[in-house]
């Protein structure tokens, strides 16, 4: 979990307002996706498996944030190279 936090919030070479906007957009999308997963999991999972699901979602929100942010950064850098 600590490693995911370090990767997720490490500084980029160039930090400007656009990168901050990309970070905010990725964080919002990750939280929305995590909320949907928790809501659907609450309807489908019962008992001790529900506790396991909730413990996994704390990792999922960071993984989703990293994936979405890196994807947006890749799109941005490819667009600027053209």
Secondary structure, 3 states (H helix, E strand, C coil): CHHHHHHHCCCCCCCCHHHHHHHHHHHHHHHHHHHHHHHHHHHHCCCHHHHHHHHHHHHHHHHHHHHHHHHHHHHHHHHHHC
